[in-house]
């Protein structure tokens, strides 16, 4: 995946910066490719974050998620990469990304990655 893929993500100003609140986003049609077998991996990606000054724009998030469709990546790395990209784009107070991957080959994985601003 190109480094410029993160440029797909756009932000907008948080209209309520003085109130702490949480944004929950679910992406139930996430797809990437297993780098070992080349087989597709399907998942629901859950993103929960408390915005600071910026929020992630949803259409750009959808396009960003779709950019993984032909990209070979392990479940653990893709979940952490999504978190890193969210944090780098909007610098939230805290964030969590959960990759809930479908069963494949008799194994199911759920990856949870968290971030909290110091």
C-alpha positions as CSV (number, residue, x, y, z in Angstrom):
1,X,0.0,0.0,0.0
2,X,1.4,3.4,-1.0
3,X,2.3,5.9,1.8
4,X,-0.1,8.3,0.0
5,X,-3.1,6.2,0.9
6,X,-3.3,8.0,4.2
7,X,-3.8,11.2,2.2
8,X,-7.3,9.9,1.3
9,X,-8.4,10.6,4.9
10,X,-9.8,14.0,5.4
11,X,-10.8,15.9,8.6
12,X,-13.1,18.7,9.6
13,X,-13.2,21.0,12.6
14,X,-14.9,19.6,15.7
15,X,-17.9,21.8,16.3
16,X,-18.0,20.9,20.0
17,X,-14.4,21.0,21.2
18,X,-15.3,22.0,24.8
19,X,-17.3,18.8,25.3
20,X,-15.8,15.3,25.5
21,X,-17.8,12.9,23.4
22,X,-17.2,9.6,21.6
23,X,-17.6,8.8,18.0
24,X,-18.3,5.1,17.1
25,X,-17.9,4.0,13.5
26,X,-18.5,0.5,12.1
27,X,-17.2,-0.7,8.8
28,X,-18.8,-4.1,8.2
29,X,-17.5,-4.6,4.7
30,X,-13.8,-4.4,5.3
31,X,-11.7,-6.6,3.0
32,X,-8.0,-7.1,2.7
33,X,-5.8,-10.0,1.4
34,X,-3.8,-12.6,3.3
35,X,-0.2,-12.0,2.4
36,X,0.6,-15.7,2.8
37,X,-2.2,-17.3,0.8
38,X,-3.5,-14.4,-1.3
39,X,-7.0,-15.3,-0.1
40,X,-9.4,-12.5,0.9
41,X,-10.0,-11.7,4.5
42,X,-13.3,-10.1,5.6
43,X,-13.8,-8.1,8.8
44,X,-15.9,-5.6,10.6
45,X,-13.7,-2.7,11.7
46,X,-14.9,-0.8,14.7
47,X,-13.4,2.7,15.3
48,X,-14.2,4.5,18.5
49,X,-12.5,7.8,19.2
50,X,-12.9,10.9,21.3
51,X,-12.1,13.9,19.1
52,X,-10.0,16.8,20.1
53,X,-9.9,19.6,17.4
54,X,-10.6,17.5,14.4
55,X,-13.0,14.7,13.3
56,X,-12.5,12.2,10.5
57,X,-14.8,12.8,7.4
58,X,-16.8,9.7,6.8
59,X,-16.7,9.5,2.9
60,X,-13.0,9.8,3.0
61,X,-12.9,7.0,5.7
62,X,-14.9,4.8,3.4
63,X,-12.5,5.4,0.5
64,X,-9.5,4.8,2.8
65,X,-11.1,1.5,4.0
66,X,-11.7,0.4,0.4
67,X,-8.1,1.0,-0.4
68,X,-7.2,-2.1,1.5
69,X,-9.2,-4.4,-0.8
70,X,-6.2,-5.6,-2.9
71,X,-3.6,-5.1,-0.3
72,X,-1.9,-8.0,1.4
73,X,-1.7,-7.4,5.2
74,X,-1.8,-9.5,8.4
75,X,-4.8,-8.8,10.7
76,X,-2.6,-7.5,13.4
77,X,-0.8,-5.0,11.3
78,X,-3.8,-3.7,9.4
79,X,-5.7,-3.0,12.6
80,X,-2.7,-1.1,14.1
81,X,-2.1,0.7,10.8
82,X,-5.7,2.0,10.7
83,X,-5.3,3.2,14.3
84,X,-2.0,4.9,13.5
85,X,-3.5,6.7,10.4
86,X,-6.6,7.9,12.4
87,X,-4.3,9.2,15.2
88,X,-2.0,10.9,12.7
89,X,-4.9,12.6,10.8
90,X,-7.0,13.9,13.7
91,X,-4.9,13.6,16.9
92,X,-7.8,12.4,19.1
93,X,-7.9,12.4,22.8
94,X,-8.2,8.6,22.7
95,X,-9.0,6.0,20.1
96,X,-9.5,2.3,19.7
97,X,-9.7,0.2,16.5
98,X,-11.1,-3.3,16.7
99,X,-10.6,-5.6,13.8
100,X,-13.2,-8.4,14.1
101,X,-12.1,-10.8,11.3
102,X,-14.4,-13.5,9.9
103,X,-13.5,-17.2,10.4
104,X,-11.1,-18.6,7.8
105,X,-9.5,-22.0,8.1
106,X,-11.2,-22.6,11.4
107,X,-9.6,-19.6,13.1
108,X,-11.2,-16.3,14.1
109,X,-9.2,-13.3,15.2
110,X,-10.2,-10.1,17.0
111,X,-7.5,-7.5,17.2
112,X,-7.8,-4.5,19.5
113,X,-5.5,-1.5,19.3
114,X,-5.7,1.5,21.6
115,X,-4.3,5.0,21.8
116,X,-4.5,7.7,24.5
117,X,-3.0,11.2,24.2
118,X,-0.6,12.0,27.1
